[in-house]
């Protein structure tokens, strides 16, 4: 059952992945998309290669069963191909929208995340400045003095039995 | 009693129903709703009272319902003496406190409905906890009480202090609960059952069992606020006072004690148990009393007093001898009554005077004389004055400790010392409490008389009942002995004890008097004690440790977040990819070896195609021009398709070619609006980093490709698929049968993704409703039909015959052609389109139906139909597209999904499973034999979804971008290289 890997395909897969990852790490959405397409092609080939040795088309009557390639990874790859199409079209629509709004299709940094990082940095500054205890919350006594229930005001309820 | 078994279940359900209905009830009746709700826990107490005789004779009701039989977990309930006592306390005190609530809260106070719901819900959870006979079930109720306690402590959600206290309570108690859960699982695993009765009857032994017991005790300590996990309880005083009286004095904090009492008959002999009970209980008893002496807030004083008393209870119920256990059970009941009563009194004083700080209260006894007397009764029980319940319990405890009963003598002595010290402190802080709340203090001015208002009966009665009850149960002779002994006698060691009101002049009584005197003395020198306490702070404050830990955790989390959450997509992606390299790649490098030989069996064709793909990929990456990059990507795609074909996957090759073509078309449609060149790259150094990551990933993946094929041990699951495809799937194209039959669920999920993608594309592009813009030429009034590109320069105009652009219908090849300016039309393209379009459609349909037996199927057919539509659009513009497919794409997507789902459901009607294939052979007149396979309809559904996606893509990224271009004045034609400014020379390849 053990099959020897196909050297040419291994090289092709590696090159597709290297190029695809390189492009995916860019900021231009259209380059990212091209990277995704390259990686997808590489991944589909990978599925096929690790799925089993090559053979004839898995169609009964056309190829003897012993010589067939494994149909299961093929079915998975088939769906993956069409999904990639859907995703490419979606990313292209995003790139177009980004161009419409910003006149470019670059992925910007998330401002909220950057704000968070800045805040954490100042917090760190605060810690070293005030010492660790500086920001500790209030003590138990202070908290207890603050805790007041929403109690009835008896004066308004004199109508009830004045027992004592 | 009739149906006493299911009564408990009914009671639990009643609590749940009352909790759910409480908000409505409160909105109807206002705070009077508390009186109605008091009936629910009250009925639980009444039920327990009705079972007294049965419980005492050892025939209390039990009930078991099967829950998770595979894990040996049942819903098991039983009412023995210990449970009976707890149900009485939980139900009785719960009902009284609810009555108190009806007068305590202002009618105008907010969120009373929510409060009532949580309160009753808690009472139900507590009832379930104390009647559970299964450890896992007990844990569930245990955590429920934790959650309700959290919600009740945090009742004033707008207050920071209240939220902080609630967080503290839930963190400590759930952490303890989780530790306990580990213990539960360990012990359940060892003994093969989770039934508490069975475990205690035959307790497992060994180091694992000891560990489990220690873990269980940690859980009990966290719940019952034993030192060092006690600090959440004083903080929990942020809760409304009725909550403090019920949860944090009478009921919830007793859960840990209850667990100790449950397990003690089985485990009190363990040395680890004895040590833990001594340390946890002893320290709580002494430290709690010591801390109570220095508090100024009356609730805090009571809270520390509770810590102290809980420590005492842990000692008595955990020590292991029968006599101590009996004393412990008596104190358990007495404490619930006097402590709840005292809390209610403090709430009353607070309500009447507006303060709980004993430094501001003076001569209140004159204003609230009855309240003061009730407080004195409860306090007398707490400090152990005869003839109150507290006295009876403490005498019995002292007696049993003096006689010894627990196995090692050192334990008895240590426990006795802790007991004496704790009792002296209790006397001192008990007196301090009454003095602080009611006594006349020379140094403190009296509160303005108008501010002190007498309380109504509903507020006073619950506190009074609990205080007087402490007297009543003690006075009834032999009562305690009779009802409590059955459980105490399940303890393995020692002589049975006795509860007596007047034991005579025994050594115990002498010691008791001595403790009382010492306590009074300690109270008398309170000023000096307070000053000494102020100057001698303990070195280790558990609360401080908690705060520091939490603060440190916050800072650590913030630092970690800011380190990784940079907001940069490439950064995130880089991290993810590096993880792929490090983790699975590392595992591969360490655990596997490369194959000793590789194959080149693909021969020259594969080598040539492979080389083509490699070169095209490298050129794609280096390309600076969008269009060039896209076309090169297309070449890698076509190359991949050929590799698929050479590998023996014709279906994949077909689909890949089609998808590649369509991707190319769609890319070009969008690229005409984007700049011709990619924007400038930032830094060269960045590029090297990216390249490094790319190569690392590539090496890892190549490693997988080499290693994984070797790893196969078993024949593939698909070995039998070819025969099954023919026999059950009715098709000889195995890949297609897999798609529409074997793994049809996958395909179903996939076409749903396509529907989502299509909808997303349309939503991103259409700024208005997409239904409005599929106008066909005939929808326009003749003469108003817009013509695209009419103003473009047309050097050939003099050569044209006038009128060609809008010629009569018989002269045109495509109807949409009229909407294009003459210089934009291509007769060759229009003629070819006209001739090819229908051929392509027929070919698609043929592929769709032959796909079950030959390469093809719904995906390929849908893609070819999409290509046909694309050709029409490219040749004739957006009006031509509307002419070719006057359908709304949503209709295609929806009906496709519907057909696929529906064809999956039909087999159910035929008695099969979802998506099972049924095969019919019909004889149709004129046509003859028809071989009908239901999965064909599934494939048709797939086809329709793919066509819908294609139509949405063409309409959005083609037609709508055209329309927007026309509307905004941007030309919508393909951007030719000449129209763009020439790129800098270095960027040209």
Contacts between the chains, C-beta under 8 A, distances in Angstrom:
chain1	res1	chain2	res2	distance
A	1	B	712	5.0
A	1	B	713	7.2
A	1	B	714	7.3
A	1	B	715	6.0
A	1	B	716	7.8
A	2	B	709	6.9
A	2	B	710	5.3
A	2	B	712	6.1
A	3	B	709	4.7
A	3	B	710	7.9
A	3	B	712	7.6
A	4	B	595	6.0
A	4	B	597	5.8
A	4	B	598	6.0
A	4	B	599	4.3
A	4	B	709	7.2
A	5	B	595	6.3
A	5	B	598	5.7
A	5	B	599	7.0
A	5	B	705	5.8
A	5	B	706	4.8
A	5	B	709	5.3
A	5	B	710	8.0
A	6	B	598	7.6
A	6	B	599	5.7
A	6	B	600	7.7
A	6	B	601	7.0
A	6	B	602	6.0
A	6	B	606	7.6
A	7	B	598	4.4
A	7	B	599	6.6
A	7	B	600	5.6
A	8	B	600	6.7
A	8	B	602	5.5
A	8	B	606	5.1
A	8	B	607	5.6
A	8	B	610	4.3
A	9	B	602	7.4
A	9	B	606	7.6
A	9	B	610	7.1
A	9	B	643	6.7
A	9	B	647	7.8
A	9	B	705	7.2
A	10	B	598	7.5
A	10	B	702	5.2
A	10	B	705	4.7
A	10	B	706	6.0
A	11	B	610	6.6
A	11	B	614	6.9
A	11	B	702	7.6
A	12	B	610	4.7
A	12	B	613	5.2
A	12	B	614	6.2
A	12	B	643	6.8
A	13	B	698	8.0
A	13	B	701	6.1
A	13	B	702	6.3
A	13	B	705	5.5
A	14	B	698	4.2
A	14	B	699	6.9
A	14	B	701	6.4
A	14	B	702	4.0
A	14	B	705	7.9
A	15	B	613	7.3
A	15	B	614	4.7
A	15	B	617	5.2
A	15	B	618	7.2
A	15	B	698	7.1
A	16	B	613	7.1
A	16	B	617	5.7
A	16	B	636	6.9
A	16	B	640	8.0
A	17	B	694	7.3
A	17	B	697	5.5
A	17	B	698	4.3
A	17	B	701	4.8
A	17	B	702	7.8
A	18	B	691	7.8
A	18	B	694	4.3
A	18	B	695	5.3
A	18	B	697	7.1
A	18	B	698	3.7
A	19	B	617	4.4
A	19	B	618	6.8
A	19	B	620	6.4
A	19	B	621	4.4
A	19	B	694	6.9
A	20	B	694	7.6
A	21	B	577	6.2
A	21	B	690	7.6
A	21	B	693	6.0
A	21	B	694	3.9
A	21	B	697	4.8
A	21	B	698	7.2
A	22	B	621	5.7
A	22	B	690	5.1
A	22	B	691	5.7
A	22	B	693	7.8
A	22	B	694	4.0
A	23	B	620	7.7
A	23	B	621	6.2
A	24	B	573	6.2
A	25	B	570	4.7
A	25	B	573	6.0
A	25	B	574	6.0
A	25	B	690	4.3
A	25	B	693	6.5
A	25	B	694	7.5
A	26	B	570	7.0
A	26	B	681	7.6
A	26	B	690	7.4
A	27	B	569	7.5
A	27	B	570	6.5
A	28	B	678	5.3
A	28	B	679	5.9
A	30	B	626	6.0
A	30	B	629	7.9
A	30	B	671	7.6
A	30	B	674	6.6
A	30	B	678	7.3
A	31	B	629	7.5
A	31	B	678	6.0
A	34	B	620	6.5
A	34	B	629	5.6
A	34	B	630	7.0
A	34	B	633	5.2
A	37	B	633	5.6
A	37	B	637	7.0
A	37	B	663	7.0
A	38	B	617	6.2
A	38	B	620	7.0
A	38	B	633	6.7
A	38	B	636	6.3
A	41	B	636	6.1
A	41	B	637	6.1
A	41	B	640	4.4
A	42	B	701	7.1
A	44	B	640	6.9
A	44	B	644	7.9
A	44	B	652	7.6
A	44	B	656	7.9
A	45	B	640	6.3
A	45	B	643	6.3
A	45	B	644	7.8
A	46	B	701	6.3
A	46	B	704	7.0
A	46	B	705	5.7
A	48	B	644	7.0
A	48	B	647	5.7
A	48	B	649	6.6
A	48	B	652	7.6
A	49	B	705	5.2
A	49	B	709	6.9
A	50	B	704	6.8
A	50	B	705	6.3
A	50	B	708	4.0
A	50	B	709	5.7
A	51	B	716	7.9
A	52	B	709	7.5
A	52	B	712	7.9
A	52	B	716	6.1
A	53	B	709	7.7
A	54	B	601	7.4
A	54	B	602	7.4
A	54	B	646	7.3
A	54	B	647	4.4
A	54	B	648	5.0
A	55	B	648	4.5
A	56	B	648	5.3
A	57	B	648	5.7
A	57	B	649	7.2
A	57	B	650	4.8
A	57	B	651	7.9
A	57	B	855	7.2
A	58	B	648	7.3
A	58	B	649	7.8
A	58	B	722	6.9
A	58	B	733	7.6
A	58	B	734	4.3
A	58	B	735	5.9
A	59	B	650	7.9
A	59	B	732	5.6
A	59	B	733	5.1
A	59	B	734	6.8
A	59	B	853	7.4
A	59	B	854	6.6
A	59	B	855	7.4
A	60	B	722	5.1
A	60	B	723	8.0
A	60	B	725	6.6
A	60	B	726	5.5
A	60	B	732	3.8
A	60	B	733	8.0
A	60	B	734	6.8
A	61	B	732	5.3
A	62	B	732	7.8
A	63	B	648	7.9
A	65	B	722	5.0
A	65	B	723	7.6
A	68	B	648	7.3
A	68	B	722	6.5
A	68	B	734	7.5
A	69	B	647	6.3
A	69	B	648	3.5
A	69	B	649	6.2
A	70	B	716	5.5
A	70	B	718	5.3
A	71	B	718	5.6
A	71	B	721	6.0
A	71	B	722	7.7
A	71	B	734	4.0
A	71	B	735	4.9
A	71	B	738	6.0
A	72	B	716	7.0
A	72	B	717	6.7
A	72	B	718	4.2
A	72	B	721	7.1
A	72	B	738	6.5
A	74	B	649	4.8
A	74	B	651	6.4
A	74	B	652	5.7
A	74	B	735	4.8
A	74	B	738	8.0
A	75	B	735	5.1
A	75	B	738	3.9
A	75	B	739	5.3
A	75	B	742	7.9
A	75	B	743	6.2
A	76	B	746	7.7
A	77	B	644	7.9
A	77	B	649	7.5
A	77	B	652	5.6
A	78	B	651	6.0
A	78	B	652	5.9
A	78	B	655	5.8
A	78	B	735	6.5
A	78	B	739	6.6
A	78	B	859	6.5
A	79	B	739	7.3
A	79	B	746	6.4
A	79	B	747	6.5
A	79	B	750	4.6
A	81	B	652	6.9
A	81	B	655	5.1
A	81	B	656	5.7
A	81	B	659	5.4
A	82	B	655	6.9
A	82	B	659	6.8
A	82	B	750	7.0
A	82	B	754	6.9
A	82	B	859	5.4
A	82	B	863	7.9
A	82	B	946	6.9
A	83	B	750	6.1
A	83	B	753	5.9
A	83	B	754	7.4
A	84	B	659	7.1
A	85	B	659	4.7
A	85	B	662	6.4
A	85	B	663	6.3
A	85	B	863	8.0
A	85	B	949	7.8
A	86	B	753	6.4
A	86	B	754	4.9
A	86	B	757	3.6
A	86	B	758	7.2
A	86	B	949	6.2
A	87	B	757	6.6
A	88	B	663	5.4
A	88	B	666	7.1
A	88	B	667	7.9
A	89	B	663	8.0
A	89	B	666	5.6
A	89	B	757	6.6
A	89	B	761	5.5
A	89	B	949	7.5
A	89	B	953	4.8
A	89	B	957	7.0
A	90	B	757	4.8
A	90	B	760	5.2
A	90	B	761	5.4
A	90	B	764	7.7
A	92	B	666	6.1
A	92	B	667	6.7
A	92	B	670	4.6
A	92	B	957	6.2
A	93	B	670	7.7
A	93	B	760	7.1
A	93	B	761	4.3
A	93	B	764	4.1
A	93	B	765	5.4
A	93	B	956	6.3
A	93	B	957	6.3
A	94	B	764	6.1
A	95	B	670	6.6
A	95	B	674	6.9
A	96	B	670	5.1
A	96	B	673	6.3
A	96	B	674	7.5
A	96	B	764	7.4
A	96	B	765	6.7
A	96	B	957	6.8
A	96	B	961	6.8
A	97	B	764	4.8
A	97	B	765	7.1
A	99	B	673	6.3
A	99	B	674	5.6
A	100	B	964	7.9
A	104	B	675	7.9
A	104	B	679	6.2
A	105	B	674	6.3
A	106	B	679	6.4
A	107	B	569	4.8
A	107	B	570	7.7
A	109	B	566	7.3
A	109	B	567	4.3
A	109	B	568	5.0
A	109	B	569	8.0
A	110	B	567	3.5
A	110	B	568	7.8
A	111	B	567	6.9
A	112	B	567	7.2
A	113	B	565	5.0
A	113	B	566	6.4
A	113	B	567	3.0
A	114	B	566	7.3
A	114	B	567	4.8
A	116	B	561	6.4
A	116	B	562	6.3
A	116	B	565	6.3
A	117	B	561	7.7
A	117	B	562	3.9
A	117	B	565	6.8
A	117	B	566	6.5
A	117	B	567	7.4
A	118	B	562	8.0
A	119	B	558	7.5
A	119	B	562	7.8
A	120	B	558	4.1
A	120	B	559	5.9
A	120	B	561	6.4
A	120	B	562	3.5
A	121	B	562	6.4
A	123	B	555	6.7
A	123	B	558	5.6
A	124	B	555	7.5
A	124	B	558	7.9
A	124	B	559	6.7
A	127	B	555	6.3
A	132	B	548	7.2
A	132	B	551	7.4
A	132	B	552	8.0
A	135	B	551	6.6
A	136	B	547	5.4
A	136	B	548	7.5
A	136	B	551	6.4
A	137	B	164	6.1
A	137	B	547	6.5
A	138	B	161	6.9
A	140	B	234	5.8
A	140	B	235	6.3
A	140	B	300	6.9
A	140	B	543	6.8
A	141	B	296	7.3
A	141	B	297	6.8
A	141	B	300	7.5
A	142	B	161	7.8
A	143	B	161	4.0
A	143	B	164	7.3
A	143	B	165	6.8
A	143	B	235	6.9
A	143	B	238	6.3
A	144	B	237	6.0
A	144	B	238	7.6
A	144	B	297	4.3
A	144	B	299	6.7
A	144	B	300	5.4
A	144	B	356	7.8
A	145	B	297	7.1
A	145	B	357	7.2
A	146	B	159	6.8
A	146	B	161	5.0
A	147	B	156	7.8
A	147	B	159	7.4
A	147	B	161	6.3
A	147	B	162	6.8
A	147	B	237	6.7
A	147	B	238	4.5
A	147	B	299	8.0
A	149	B	104	7.5
A	149	B	105	7.4
A	149	B	109	8.0
A	149	B	240	4.6
A	149	B	241	6.0
A	149	B	347	7.4
A	149	B	350	7.4
A	149	B	351	7.8
A	150	B	105	6.1
A	150	B	106	5.1
A	150	B	108	7.5
A	150	B	109	3.3
A	150	B	110	7.1
A	151	B	104	6.1
A	151	B	105	6.7
A	151	B	106	5.9
A	151	B	109	7.9
A	151	B	347	7.7
A	151	B	350	7.0
A	151	B	351	4.2
A	152	B	103	6.4
A	152	B	104	6.4
A	152	B	105	6.3
A	152	B	106	4.6
A	152	B	107	7.1
A	152	B	351	6.6
A	153	B	106	6.4
A	153	B	453	7.9
A	154	B	351	7.1
A	154	B	352	6.8
A	154	B	453	3.8
A	154	B	454	6.9
A	154	B	455	6.5
A	154	B	456	7.0
A	155	B	453	5.5
A	157	B	456	6.3
A	160	B	103	7.8
A	160	B	456	4.2
A	160	B	457	7.4
A	160	B	458	7.6
A	161	B	456	6.0
A	161	B	457	4.8
A	162	B	454	5.8
A	162	B	456	7.5
A	163	B	370	7.0
A	163	B	454	7.0
A	163	B	455	7.4
A	163	B	456	6.8
A	163	B	457	4.8
A	163	B	460	6.2
A	164	B	368	6.5
A	164	B	369	6.4
A	164	B	370	4.9
A	164	B	371	7.4
A	164	B	454	4.5
A	164	B	455	7.1
A	164	B	460	7.7
